[in-house]
Amino acid sequence: MPEAPMADPARVAAIAPPRRATARAAGSADARLGERLRTLRRQRRLSQSDLAQVLGVTYQQVQKYETGKTRLPARMLPALADLLEVDSRLLLNGLQEEGPPTAPTVPSAAEARDWNELAAAFAALRQPRTRRLLLAIIRAMAAEARLEPEG
């Protein structure tokens, strides 16, 4: 019996529908959620093992969630939000917004120190109301700064 000829990869790619994110393969929204998860985890000074224990997975799985290599199951969001002391809406807010890719900006050393100090100070605030009020002030200041002409 003769072997079947190999399919032309270019033809297969042209015919195949675009690959969609599956339970295992994550998309760009999953990557943004992973980045947000990593940022919040670090602000709370939690390890990947801490998250893994709460979620009932391995720390390697948490790494995959944070890098966007694997989708984070929706059933885990309430436990994550509770552990990270945030509203679950914060974890998901704005993830579906797709815009043109922008070049990453590299902060100066002074800016990086300021960001780290701000994140640490914010994480040290234990009262949720205080955090919300401070965030509202920062948002108002940022909105005002966007309205001011540069120069």
Long-range contacts (C-beta under 8 A, 24 or more apart in sequence): 21-71, 22-71, 23-71, 24-70, 24-71, 25-71, 26-68, 26-69, 26-70, 26-71, 27-68, 28-68, 28-98, 29-95, 29-96, 30-68, 30-70, 30-71, 30-72, 31-67, 31-68, 32-68, 32-94, 32-95, 33-65, 33-68, 33-72, 33-91, 33-92, 33-95, 34-65, 34-66, 34-67, 34-68, 34-72, 35-66, 35-68, 36-91, 37-65, 37-66, 37-72, 37-80, 37-84, 37-91, 38-66, 39-119, 40-84, 40-86, 40-91, 41-66, 41-84, 42-119, 43-119, 43-120, 43-122, 43-123, 44-83, 44-84, 44-85, 44-123, 45-123, 46-83, 46-84, 50-83, 51-80, 51-83, 54-79, 54-80, 54-83, 55-79, 55-80, 85-128
